[in-house]
Amino acid sequence: MNAPDRFEVVEPGRALGALEPAWTEMLQASAADTLFLTPEWMGAWWAAYARGRTPAVVLARRGAAIAGILPLQIAEERYRGGIRVRVLRFLGDGTHDSDYLDFIVPRGDEGSVLPAFWAWLRGGAGPLKYDLARWNEMPVTSPHVAIARGLAAASGGLLDEERVGCVVAPLAGSWDAYVARLSPRMRTKVRSLRRNLESGRSVSLRRAATEKELDQALDSLFTLHERRWATRGESGVFRGTEKRAFYRSMGRALLRRGWLDLHTLVVDDAAVAHQFCARYKGTSFLLQEGYDPDWETLSVGNVLRGIVMERLIEEGVGTYDFLAGVSSHKLSWGGTVKESTRLTLKGSGAKAALVSGISRLAAVTAPLRSALRRKAR
């Protein structure tokens, strides 16, 4: 198919308002279709985190038709703790909330749209002029990764690539079949923890189904999350107002769409643990969780996860995505690693050339610095 013939930069308010139906239709037609690229997620994220960022939702057009969408932001940042640079990122990146970010391009059209996006961005000026671009959290299975990597490498613009992982657990089948796939030790743990908690206690699962229930569950989640982290001398992610505002706004958007999976474990009429998940096209994404540290010895967080997984299996959800890194605990739930990549690319101009030089110097001196650190121990 022919390459786009023009590009248009629009404000998030318009892109997530009047253009929302076209955005949703294009996302569903793309290989990048995920919760974190929906207008619902992007709108809540932008409303909470707009301060200090310049938005730039780019539409690639063929005539009047939209051929691709690139949700972007630009912010002033420090590169390697030194010089201040203008950094171009996907909208949704930079706050440890969004995974699986990507270009939004119809399947089969990537080969014409992505090179056009790349050439247009490289010649960008004004609000889109950047020193450094970070294409973070792109799934390695995305057809866009190889294209973006090749375009950057061909122009000498690829500075760095890092792989990161999330853990996903398949839930297909029955609860008994799922538990049977776990290691013998984990099978015993899942069953015994629930049995121990239920012994002599009233245990139930509550799911937020109204805005009032959402607010009540979030208030409790924020409190329990902070209490748990305080036992480690840390504040937790909900100390700031932006994160709380995002979860309230995003929670309402998910609730309206029927995508909210906010579950509370209630023991003897007390909320002792919460899981905030989002359900999208057969996958439940674990976004946040918290539990009462007074109940830690009874592993109420693990009990809740097991009960939620059993409920998801009964409702036909096929995958539970832990998100946010790889750990032995996540893998013990029958998970496998799903990788994403983070590409760091050089922009144009004098400062971009300086950034490139610093990057090359850091790569050359990395073995020496590592050796000196080992010697100093």
C-alpha positions as CSV (number, residue, x, y, z in Angstrom):
1,M,0.0,0.0,0.0
2,N,1.1,3.6,-0.6
3,A,2.9,5.5,2.1
4,P,0.9,8.2,4.0
5,D,1.0,11.6,2.2
6,R,0.7,13.8,5.2
7,F,0.9,13.9,9.0
8,E,-1.3,15.8,11.5
9,V,-0.5,16.6,15.1
10,V,-3.6,16.8,17.3
11,E,-4.2,17.5,21.0
12,P,-5.0,14.5,23.2
13,G,-8.4,16.1,24.0
14,R,-9.4,15.9,20.4
15,A,-7.7,12.6,19.7
16,L,-9.4,11.0,22.7
17,G,-12.7,12.7,22.1
18,A,-14.0,13.2,18.6
19,L,-11.5,10.8,17.1
20,E,-12.0,8.1,19.7
21,P,-14.2,5.8,17.4
22,A,-11.5,5.9,14.7
23,W,-8.8,5.3,17.3
24,T,-10.6,2.3,18.7
25,E,-11.2,0.9,15.2
26,M,-7.6,1.3,14.2
27,L,-6.3,-0.3,17.4
28,Q,-8.5,-3.3,16.9
29,A,-7.2,-3.7,13.4
30,S,-3.5,-3.5,14.5
31,A,-1.1,-6.1,15.9
32,A,-0.7,-3.8,18.9
33,D,-4.2,-4.2,20.3
34,T,-3.9,-4.0,24.1
35,L,-5.5,-2.3,27.0
36,F,-2.6,0.2,27.4
37,L,-3.2,1.7,24.0
38,T,-7.0,2.2,24.3
39,P,-8.5,5.7,24.5
40,E,-9.9,4.8,27.9
41,W,-6.4,4.1,29.3
42,M,-4.7,6.9,27.5
43,G,-7.3,9.5,28.5
44,A,-7.0,8.6,32.2
45,W,-3.2,8.6,32.1
46,W,-3.0,12.0,30.4
47,A,-5.5,13.6,32.8
48,A,-3.3,12.5,35.7
49,Y,0.2,13.0,34.4
50,A,0.0,15.9,31.9
51,R,2.1,18.3,34.0
52,G,5.6,18.9,32.6
53,R,4.8,17.0,29.4
54,T,4.0,18.2,25.9
55,P,1.5,15.9,24.0
56,A,1.7,15.1,20.4
57,V,-0.8,12.6,19.0
58,V,0.3,12.1,15.4
59,L,-2.1,11.0,12.7
60,A,-0.7,9.5,9.5
61,R,-3.1,10.2,6.7
62,R,-3.7,9.1,3.1
63,G,-5.9,11.8,1.9
64,A,-8.7,12.1,4.5
65,A,-8.3,8.6,5.8
66,I,-6.2,7.8,8.9
67,A,-3.5,5.3,8.1
68,G,-1.8,5.2,11.5
69,I,-1.7,6.7,15.0
70,L,1.3,7.5,17.0
71,P,0.5,8.8,20.6
72,L,3.6,10.7,21.8
73,Q,4.8,13.0,24.5
74,I,7.9,15.2,24.9
75,A,9.5,16.1,28.2
76,E,12.7,17.7,29.4
77,E,14.9,15.1,31.1
78,R,18.5,14.6,32.1
79,Y,20.5,12.1,30.1
80,R,22.7,9.9,32.2
81,G,22.2,12.3,35.1
82,G,23.9,15.1,33.1
83,I,22.8,17.3,30.3
84,R,19.1,18.3,29.8
85,V,17.6,16.9,26.7
86,R,14.2,16.8,25.0
87,V,13.0,13.2,25.1
88,L,10.3,11.8,22.8
89,R,8.3,8.9,24.3
90,F,5.1,7.0,23.7
91,L,2.1,8.5,25.5
92,G,1.7,6.5,28.7
93,D,5.4,5.9,29.3
94,G,7.5,7.2,32.1
95,T,5.3,6.6,35.2
96,H,5.6,2.8,35.6
97,D,1.9,2.3,34.7
98,S,1.8,1.2,31.1
99,D,3.1,-1.9,29.4
100,Y,3.0,-3.1,25.8
101,L,3.2,0.4,24.2
102,D,3.5,0.6,20.4
103,F,2.7,2.2,17.1
104,I,-1.0,1.8,16.1
105,V,-1.0,0.7,12.5
106,P,-3.3,-1.8,10.7
107,R,-1.9,-5.3,10.2
108,G,-0.2,-5.6,6.9
109,D,0.4,-1.9,6.5
110,E,3.4,-1.6,8.8
111,G,6.0,-1.7,6.0
112,S,4.6,1.5,4.4
113,V,3.4,3.5,7.5
114,L,6.3,3.0,9.9
115,P,9.1,4.2,7.6
116,A,7.0,7.2,6.7
117,F,6.5,8.0,10.5
118,W,10.3,7.6,11.0
119,A,11.2,9.9,8.1
120,W,8.7,12.5,9.2
121,L,9.9,12.4,12.9
122,R,13.5,12.6,11.9
123,G,12.7,15.9,10.1
124,G,10.5,17.2,12.9
125,A,10.7,20.8,14.1
126,G,8.9,22.9,16.6
127,P,7.0,20.9,19.3
128,L,8.3,17.6,17.8
129,K,12.0,18.4,17.7
130,Y,13.8,16.0,20.0
131,D,17.3,15.0,21.1
132,L,16.5,11.5,22.2
133,A,13.6,9.1,21.5
134,R,12.8,6.2,23.8
135,W,10.4,3.5,22.3
136,N,9.8,1.7,25.6
137,E,7.8,-1.5,26.4
138,M,7.2,-2.6,22.8
139,P,6.5,-6.4,22.8
140,V,9.2,-8.3,21.0
141,T,6.4,-10.1,19.1
142,S,5.3,-6.9,17.6
143,P,6.0,-6.6,13.8
144,H,7.0,-2.9,14.5
145,V,10.1,-3.8,16.6
146,A,12.1,-5.2,13.7
147,I,11.1,-2.3,11.4
148,A,11.9,0.4,14.0
149,R,15.2,-1.3,14.9
150,G,16.2,-1.6,11.3
151,L,15.3,2.0,10.5
152,A,17.3,3.3,13.5
153,A,20.3,1.1,12.8
154,A,20.4,2.1,9.1
155,S,20.7,5.8,10.0
156,G,23.1,5.3,12.9
157,G,20.5,6.3,15.3
158,L,20.2,3.2,17.5
159,L,22.0,4.0,20.8
160,D,20.8,1.2,23.0
161,E,18.4,-1.7,23.3
162,E,17.2,-3.4,26.5
163,R,15.0,-6.4,27.0
164,V,12.5,-6.5,29.9
165,G,10.1,-9.2,30.9
166,C,6.6,-9.7,32.3
167,V,5.2,-13.0,33.5
168,V,1.9,-14.4,32.0
169,A,0.1,-17.5,33.3
170,P,-2.3,-19.4,31.1
171,L,-5.7,-20.1,32.7
172,A,-7.4,-22.3,30.1
173,G,-9.3,-25.3,31.3
174,S,-10.6,-25.8,34.9
175,W,-9.3,-24.7,38.2
176,D,-8.3,-28.2,39.1
177,A,-6.5,-28.6,35.8
178,Y,-4.7,-25.3,36.4
179,V,-3.5,-26.3,39.9
180,A,-2.4,-29.7,38.5
181,R,0.0,-27.8,36.2
182,L,1.8,-26.2,39.1
183,S,4.8,-27.7,40.9
184,P,4.0,-30.2,43.7
185,R,5.2,-27.7,46.3
186,M,3.1,-24.8,44.8
187,R,0.0,-27.1,44.5
188,T,0.2,-27.8,48.2
189,K,0.8,-24.2,49.1
190,V,-2.2,-22.9,47.1
191,R,-4.5,-25.4,48.7
192,S,-3.2,-25.3,52.3
193,L,-3.1,-21.5,52.5
194,R,-6.7,-21.2,51.6
195,R,-7.7,-24.0,53.9
196,N,-5.9,-22.5,56.8
197,L,-7.4,-19.0,56.3
198,E,-10.9,-20.5,56.0
199,S,-10.5,-22.6,59.2
200,G,-12.8,-20.9,61.8
201,R,-13.2,-17.7,59.8
202,S,-15.8,-16.2,57.4
203,V,-14.0,-15.6,54.0
204,S,-15.6,-14.0,51.0
205,L,-14.6,-12.3,47.7
206,R,-16.1,-8.9,46.9
207,R,-15.8,-7.3,43.4
208,A,-16.4,-3.5,42.9
209,A,-19.4,-3.1,40.7
210,T,-20.3,0.6,41.3
211,E,-18.4,3.9,41.5
212,K,-19.1,3.9,45.3
213,E,-17.7,0.4,45.7
214,L,-14.7,1.4,43.5
215,D,-13.9,4.4,45.7
216,Q,-14.3,2.4,48.9
217,A,-12.0,-0.3,47.6
218,L,-9.4,2.2,46.4
219,D,-9.3,4.0,49.7
220,S,-8.6,0.7,51.4
221,L,-6.1,-0.4,48.8
222,F,-4.1,2.9,49.2
223,T,-4.1,2.5,52.9
224,L,-3.1,-1.2,53.0
225,H,-0.5,-0.7,50.3
226,E,1.2,2.1,52.3
227,R,1.0,0.2,55.5
228,R,2.7,-2.8,53.9
229,W,5.5,-0.8,52.4
230,A,6.0,1.2,55.7
231,T,7.0,-2.1,57.4
232,R,10.0,-2.1,55.0
233,G,10.7,1.6,55.6
234,E,9.4,2.7,52.2
235,S,6.5,4.8,51.1
236,G,5.0,2.8,48.2
237,V,3.7,4.1,44.9
238,F,0.5,5.7,46.2
239,R,2.1,8.4,48.3
240,G,1.8,10.9,45.4
241,T,-1.5,12.5,44.4
242,E,-0.9,11.8,40.6
243,K,-0.9,8.0,41.0
244,R,-4.1,8.1,43.1
245,A,-5.8,10.4,40.7
246,F,-4.9,8.1,37.8
247,Y,-6.3,5.0,39.5
248,R,-9.6,6.7,40.3
249,S,-10.0,8.1,36.8
250,M,-8.8,4.9,35.1
251,G,-10.9,2.7,37.4
252,R,-14.0,4.6,36.4
253,A,-13.2,4.3,32.7
254,L,-12.6,0.5,33.2
255,L,-15.8,0.2,35.2
256,R,-17.9,1.9,32.5
257,R,-16.5,-0.5,29.9
258,G,-16.9,-3.7,32.0
259,W,-13.2,-4.1,32.1
260,L,-12.6,-3.6,35.9
261,D,-11.5,-6.6,38.0
262,L,-11.0,-5.0,41.4
263,H,-11.4,-7.7,44.0
264,T,-11.3,-7.5,47.8
265,L,-10.7,-10.4,50.2
266,V,-13.0,-10.0,53.2
267,V,-12.2,-12.0,56.4
268,D,-14.7,-11.7,59.3
269,D,-16.1,-8.5,57.8
270,A,-12.6,-6.9,57.4
271,A,-11.0,-6.1,54.0
272,V,-7.6,-7.7,54.3
273,A,-6.3,-7.7,50.7
274,H,-7.1,-6.2,47.3
275,Q,-6.2,-7.0,43.7
276,F,-6.7,-4.3,41.0
277,C,-6.8,-5.9,37.6
278,A,-8.1,-4.9,34.2
279,R,-9.8,-7.4,31.9
280,Y,-9.2,-6.9,28.2
281,K,-9.9,-9.4,25.4
282,G,-9.4,-12.6,27.4
283,T,-6.5,-11.3,29.6
284,S,-6.7,-10.0,33.2
285,F,-3.8,-7.6,33.8
286,L,-2.6,-7.2,37.4
287,L,-2.1,-3.5,37.9
288,Q,-1.7,-3.2,41.7
289,E,-2.3,-5.1,44.9
290,G,-2.1,-4.6,48.6
291,Y,-2.8,-6.4,51.8
292,D,-3.0,-5.8,55.5
293,P,0.5,-6.5,57.0
294,D,-1.2,-7.8,60.2
295,W,-2.4,-10.7,58.1
296,E,0.9,-11.4,56.4
297,T,1.5,-14.7,58.2
298,L,-1.6,-16.1,56.7
299,S,-0.5,-15.0,53.1
300,V,-3.8,-13.3,52.4
301,G,-2.3,-11.9,49.2
302,N,-1.6,-15.3,47.8
303,V,-5.0,-16.6,49.0
304,L,-6.7,-13.7,47.1
305,R,-4.7,-14.4,44.0
306,G,-5.8,-18.1,44.0
307,I,-9.5,-17.2,44.5
308,V,-9.4,-14.5,41.8
309,M,-7.7,-16.9,39.3
310,E,-10.3,-19.6,40.1
311,R,-13.1,-17.0,39.4
312,L,-11.4,-15.9,36.2
313,I,-11.2,-19.4,34.9
314,E,-14.9,-19.9,35.6
315,E,-15.6,-16.8,33.6
316,G,-13.6,-17.9,30.6
317,V,-10.5,-15.6,31.0
318,G,-7.6,-17.2,29.3
319,T,-4.5,-15.4,30.7
320,Y,-3.4,-13.7,33.9
321,D,-0.7,-11.2,33.2
322,F,1.4,-10.2,36.2
323,L,3.2,-7.3,34.4
324,A,6.1,-5.3,35.9
325,G,9.0,-7.6,35.9
326,V,10.0,-11.3,36.4
327,S,10.3,-13.0,39.8
328,S,10.4,-16.6,41.0
329,H,7.2,-16.0,42.9
330,K,5.3,-15.0,39.7
331,L,6.8,-18.0,37.8
332,S,5.7,-20.3,40.5
333,W,2.1,-19.6,39.5
334,G,2.7,-21.4,36.2
335,G,3.8,-18.3,34.4
336,T,6.1,-17.9,31.4
337,V,8.2,-14.9,30.4
338,K,6.8,-12.4,27.8
339,E,9.5,-10.0,26.7
340,S,9.3,-6.4,25.6
341,T,12.1,-4.1,24.3
342,R,13.2,-0.6,25.0
343,L,14.9,1.2,22.1
344,T,16.9,4.4,22.7
345,L,17.3,6.4,19.5
346,K,19.3,9.6,18.6
347,G,17.5,12.6,17.4
348,S,19.0,15.4,15.2
349,G,21.0,18.5,16.0
350,A,24.0,19.3,18.1
351,K,22.7,18.1,21.4
352,A,21.6,14.8,19.9
353,A,25.2,14.4,18.6
354,L,26.5,15.1,22.1
355,V,24.2,12.5,23.5
356,S,25.4,10.0,20.9
357,G,29.0,10.6,21.9
358,I,28.3,10.2,25.6
359,S,26.5,6.9,24.8
360,R,29.4,5.6,22.7
361,L,31.9,6.6,25.4
362,A,29.8,4.9,28.1
363,A,29.7,1.7,26.1
364,V,33.5,1.7,25.5
365,T,34.3,2.4,29.1
366,A,31.7,0.0,30.6
367,P,34.2,-3.0,31.1
368,L,36.7,-0.7,32.8
369,R,34.1,0.7,35.2
370,S,32.8,-2.7,36.0
371,A,36.3,-4.0,36.8
372,L,37.0,-1.0,39.0
373,R,33.8,-1.6,40.9
374,R,34.7,-5.2,41.5
375,K,38.2,-4.2,42.7
376,A,36.7,-1.7,45.1
377,R,34.5,-4.3,46.9
